[in-house]
Amino acid sequence: MKRLFSASILAAGFFALLTPLKAQQIHDGESLLTAMHDRYANSWYDNVIFKENAITLGTDGATSTEVWDEALIIPGKLRIDRGQHSEGNGFVFNDGSLTVFKNGQPTGPRPFVHVLLVLGFDVYKQPVATTVSILKARGIDLAQMHEEKWQGEDVYVVGAAQGDLKSRQFWVEKKRLLFVRVLEPNEADATKINDSRFRGYKNLGGGWLSERVEFYVGGKNTFNEDYFDVKANVKLDPALFDPAKYKETSLAGVFGK
């Protein structure tokens, strides 16, 4: 009887260990987003700053490069200063809205979901339910998922069936649970697909940062971003992300210049 009792206790303990593993099984988009969040929620950085070479590729093969300063607070806040701040050109993304500045004059704010911000950064820190709600509203079918091989790595693909590269979908590296790709119809021409890719991930404290982002439209590479001078968890003034204070604030001080 004592041996039977001990065996029962061991069995109960064994199944108790299996329970959380089962709960973490990835079988659809929502369970994948949960796993992404749970993997990094306690370690991912709260903010990050970086400079980037913003590279435009012309149809004639010529390229032009502009240096941008960027600061990001997770979740939902991103500021970009294009070129010298004195020129007054940039963008402020703030909790689902976008204000564009040209020569110091604002356009907006208007509703705008920056899907790369959501999938590349916010997913790891904000509540899973928030990410799920945003992506469902975006028209991504979270019930649809399959696996692929992408750039030598196994990936999850959410939102499309095998072979479908036209539906709204996002791709996540299986090993590190890092976002690597999103495909969506082009807003100006629905016959073309926007294909945005995160590449060159580097470890950043307890999180990761893709130091190269590539943008394709209709299969053609049109724009790239290469990041440098990257720093995480720095002191950032919330006013930087207030469109009303864009003119009186600058990312120049954040980078020590």
C-alpha positions in Angstrom: 0.0 0.0 0.0 2.8 2.4 0.9 4.6 1.6 -2.4 1.3 2.3 -4.3 0.8 5.5 -2.5 4.3 6.7 -3.3 3.8 5.8 -6.9 0.6 7.8 -7.0 2.4 10.8 -5.6 5.2 10.5 -8.2 2.6 10.2 -11.0 0.8 13.3 -9.7 4.0 15.2 -9.7 4.9 14.1 -13.2 1.6 15.2 -14.6 1.8 18.5 -12.7 5.1 19.1 -14.5 3.5 18.4 -17.8 0.6 20.8 -17.3 2.6 24.1 -17.9 4.3 22.5 -20.8 1.0 21.7 -22.4 -0.3 25.2 -21.7 2.7 26.5 -23.7 2.1 24.4 -26.7 2.0 26.6 -29.8 -0.9 25.7 -32.1 -2.3 29.0 -33.4 -1.4 32.7 -33.5 -2.7 33.5 -30.0 -0.7 30.8 -28.4 2.4 31.9 -30.3 1.9 35.5 -29.2 1.5 34.2 -25.6 4.8 32.3 -25.9 6.6 35.3 -27.3 5.4 37.5 -24.5 6.1 34.9 -21.7 9.6 34.2 -23.0 10.8 37.8 -22.7 8.3 39.8 -20.6 10.5 40.0 -17.5 13.8 40.7 -19.4 13.1 42.7 -22.5 14.3 46.4 -22.5 11.8 49.1 -21.7 13.1 51.5 -24.3 15.8 51.8 -27.0 17.5 54.5 -29.0 19.5 54.2 -32.2 20.6 56.0 -35.3 19.9 54.5 -38.7 21.0 54.8 -42.3 17.7 55.1 -44.1 18.4 53.9 -47.6 16.0 54.5 -50.5 16.5 52.3 -53.6 15.4 53.9 -56.8 13.9 52.1 -59.8 17.0 53.1 -61.8 19.3 51.3 -59.3 20.5 54.5 -57.6 20.4 54.8 -53.9 20.1 57.7 -51.5 20.9 57.6 -47.8 19.6 59.8 -44.9 20.5 59.6 -41.3 17.6 59.3 -38.8 17.6 59.5 -35.0 15.0 57.2 -33.4 13.7 56.6 -29.8 11.2 54.0 -28.8 9.3 53.3 -25.6 7.6 50.0 -25.3 4.7 49.7 -25.8 3.4 52.1 -28.5 5.7 55.1 -28.7 8.2 55.8 -31.4 9.8 59.1 -32.5 11.9 59.6 -35.6 13.8 62.7 -36.4 14.8 62.8 -40.1 18.1 64.6 -40.7 18.9 67.7 -38.6 16.2 68.5 -36.1 16.3 72.2 -37.2 14.8 71.0 -40.5 11.7 69.9 -38.7 11.1 66.6 -40.4 10.0 63.5 -38.6 7.3 61.2 -37.2 5.7 60.7 -33.9 3.9 57.4 -33.3 2.0 57.5 -30.0 -0.4 54.7 -28.9 -2.1 54.1 -32.2 -1.8 57.5 -33.8 0.7 59.1 -36.2 1.7 62.7 -36.6 4.0 63.6 -39.5 6.2 66.7 -39.5 7.5 68.4 -42.6 9.4 71.6 -42.3 8.2 71.9 -38.8 4.5 71.7 -39.7 2.4 68.8 -38.4 -0.1 66.7 -40.3 -2.3 64.7 -37.9 -2.5 63.0 -35.6 -4.4 60.3 -37.4 -5.1 56.7 -36.4 -2.2 54.5 -37.4 -1.1 51.1 -36.2 2.6 50.5 -36.7 2.6 46.8 -37.2 6.4 46.5 -37.0 6.3 48.2 -33.7 3.6 45.9 -32.4 5.3 42.6 -33.6 8.9 43.5 -33.2 8.7 45.2 -29.8 5.4 45.7 -28.1 4.4 42.0 -28.2 7.1 41.2 -25.7 6.0 43.7 -23.0 2.3 44.6 -23.4 -0.6 42.3 -22.4 -1.2 39.4 -24.8 -4.8 40.4 -25.1 -3.8 43.8 -26.4 -1.6 42.4 -29.2 -4.3 39.8 -30.1 -6.9 42.6 -30.4 -4.7 44.8 -32.6 -3.8 42.0 -35.0 -7.3 40.7 -35.3 -8.5 44.3 -36.1 -5.7 44.4 -38.7 -7.3 41.4 -40.4 -4.8 38.7 -39.6 -6.4 35.3 -39.1 -4.8 34.1 -35.8 -6.5 30.7 -36.2 -4.4 30.0 -39.3 -0.9 28.8 -38.8 1.8 26.6 -40.4 5.5 26.2 -40.3 8.1 27.1 -42.9 11.9 27.3 -43.4 13.1 30.9 -43.7 16.7 32.0 -44.2 17.9 28.7 -42.8 15.6 28.8 -39.7 12.3 27.1 -38.8 9.6 29.7 -38.5 5.9 29.9 -37.6 3.6 31.6 -40.2 0.4 33.0 -38.8 -2.5 34.2 -41.0 -2.0 32.1 -44.2 -2.0 28.6 -45.5 1.0 26.9 -46.9 2.0 28.6 -50.2 -0.2 31.7 -49.6 2.0 34.8 -49.8 -0.9 37.2 -50.4 -3.0 37.1 -47.2 -2.1 39.3 -44.2 0.4 37.2 -42.2 3.4 37.4 -39.9 6.4 35.1 -39.5 8.2 34.3 -36.2 11.5 32.4 -35.8 10.8 29.2 -33.9 14.0 28.9 -31.9 14.1 32.4 -30.3 10.5 33.4 -30.9 11.6 36.6 -32.7 9.5 38.3 -35.3 11.1 38.2 -38.8 8.6 39.0 -41.5 5.1 40.5 -42.2 3.2 40.5 -45.5 0.2 42.7 -46.2 -1.5 44.1 -49.3 -0.1 47.5 -50.4 -2.6 50.3 -49.5 -2.1 52.1 -52.8 -2.2 49.0 -55.1 -3.8 45.9 -53.6 -2.3 43.8 -56.4 1.1 44.3 -54.8 2.3 42.9 -51.5 4.3 44.8 -48.9 6.9 42.5 -47.5 8.8 43.8 -44.4 11.7 41.8 -42.9 13.7 42.0 -39.7 17.2 40.7 -40.1 20.6 40.8 -38.3 19.3 40.3 -34.7 21.7 41.3 -32.0 21.3 40.5 -28.3 20.4 43.6 -26.3 20.5 42.9 -22.6 17.6 40.6 -22.0 16.0 41.3 -25.4 17.0 41.5 -29.0 17.1 44.1 -31.8 17.0 43.6 -35.5 19.7 46.0 -36.8 18.6 45.7 -40.4 15.0 46.1 -41.7 14.2 45.5 -45.4 11.1 46.6 -47.2 9.9 45.1 -50.4 6.9 46.2 -52.6 5.7 43.8 -55.3 8.9 41.7 -54.8 11.2 44.7 -55.3 13.5 46.0 -52.5 12.6 49.7 -52.1 13.9 50.8 -48.7 16.3 49.5 -46.0 17.2 50.6 -42.5 20.6 49.9 -40.9 20.8 50.7 -37.2 23.9 51.9 -35.3 24.7 53.6 -32.0 22.2 51.4 -30.2 21.5 51.8 -26.5 18.8 50.3 -24.3 17.1 51.5 -21.1 18.2 55.1 -21.3 16.5 58.0 -19.7 13.9 59.4 -22.0 11.7 62.5 -21.5 8.0 61.6 -22.2 7.7 65.0 -23.9 9.7 63.6 -26.8 6.6 61.5 -27.8 4.1 64.4 -27.5 3.4 65.8 -31.0 2.4 69.1 -29.4 6.0 69.4 -28.1 7.8 68.2 -31.2 9.3 71.6 -32.1 10.7 72.3 -28.6 12.2 68.8 -28.1 14.9 66.9 -29.9 16.6 63.5 -29.9 19.9 65.3 -30.4 20.4 65.5 -26.6 19.6 61.8 -26.1 22.6 61.0 -28.3 24.8 63.4 -26.4 25.2 66.0 -29.1 
